Amino acid sequence: KPRIVVLYTELTNVVMAPGEELVDYLTRVEKIIAALNRAKETLSDALLVAMVLKGLTEEYDPFTVHVTQTRDSLTFNEFKARLRSFECTLRYRNRPRADEVMVTKHKNVQPKEKIKPGKHFDGECFICEKVGHRARD
């Protein structure tokens, strides 16, 4: 009997960690459910859905609202399928777009070579052919 109480406590307190994959979270929940089933405890689908919804992170809030406001009664397996579908939608919307992936700043202009004060150009100007300066000076 104490083991059953511990399992129910675990089920009510299970929470998806930030950055945790949905599959990992559902696996943890299903392990607890399996342990309760082995202890001959019967859990309704509505209770299981409520426990999973309670532990989801904020990014799943739209899904949570949808499920709680819909009149359809889902089996736990149907619920998990819809939840995984919603996760796929989240991943698709949050993926980097091709036009955002390769954003770089590029200048085709090379910086002009500056003559430092005190340095004198010893070459010949190609316009006036005098020594000591360049045509751009």
N, C-alpha and C positions, 0 to 999 in steps of 0.2 A: 504493500500500500504506500509506504513512503516514497518508493521509486516512482510510482505513478504521479504523485504530487510534484516530485522534482521534474519529471518530464513535462507536465502541464505548465509548470513555472518556466521551464526552458522555452516551450512553445510560445507562451505569451510574451516572453522577453526577447525573442530572437529579432535582431535588427540587421539590416543590410549595412555593411560598412561603406563609407565613402570610397569610391573607386572599385568596389567589389563587383565582380561579374554577376549578372542575374543568375546564371546557371549555378554558380557556387552557393549563392544565397538559397536558391530553391533546393539544392542538394542538402544543405544543412537542415532546412525545414523538413524535408522528406525523411531524413534519418530519424528525427524526433517522432514524426508521424509513424514510421515503421516500428519504432520501439514501443509506442503506445498501442499499436495494433497487436504486437506480440504479447502485450500485457492484457489483451482481450478488451481494450477500451475502444469504443466506437465513436468516431468523430464525424460530425455532419460536414458536408461540403461547405455550407455557409460559414461554419466556424473556421474551417481551414482557410477559406478565402479571406475572412476577416483578419486572421492572424498574419497571413502573408502581406495583405495590404497595409496593415499597421506598421510593419517593419521595413517597408520600401523607403528609398531615399526620395528627396523632394522632386527630382526630375521625373518621377513617376506620378506626381500629383494629378495631372490631367487624366491619366488612366484610372487612378483611384476614384476620382470624381465620377467618371463615366460609369464605372462598375457599380458604385454605390447608388447612383441615380437611375440606373436601368432597372426595369421591372423583371427582366429575364432572370430566371434562376439558373445559374451555371453549375455544372459539375466541376469538381476540382481540376480534372484534366482539361476541360474546355477553358477554364480560367487560366491555367498555365499556358495553354496554346495562345490565347489572346495576349497574355502578358509578354510572351516571347515575341509575338508579332509586333507589339508596341515597342519593345526594345530594339527590334530591327529598324523600325521607323525612326527612333531616336538616333541610332547610329548613322543612318542614312542622312538625316538632317544635320548632324553635327560633324560629318566628315569634311575634310578640307576640299574645296572645289579646285578644279584644275587651274583656273585662272588666278587662284590665290596661292597656289603652292610655290610657284617660281617668281615671286615678287622680289625684284632686286633693283637697286639704284645703280645706274650706269651712266657715266659721262663719256662721250666719244672724244672729248677735248682733252688733249694732254696739256699739262700746265706749261706755261712759257718759261723758258730758261732765263732766269734773271742774273744779271751781272752784279755781283756783290760790290759794295763800295770798296775802293782800294784795289780791286782787281781790274786789270786793263786787258782789253781784247787785242791780241797781237796779230789777228788775221787781217785780211784785206776786204774792204767793202766791195761787193760785186756790182754796185751801181756806179760809184764814183772812183773806184779802184784805189782809194786812199787807205793807208794802214791806220789802225787804231779804233775803228768803229765798225759797226754793222749797219746795213741798210735800214733796219728797223729802229735804230737808235736815232 
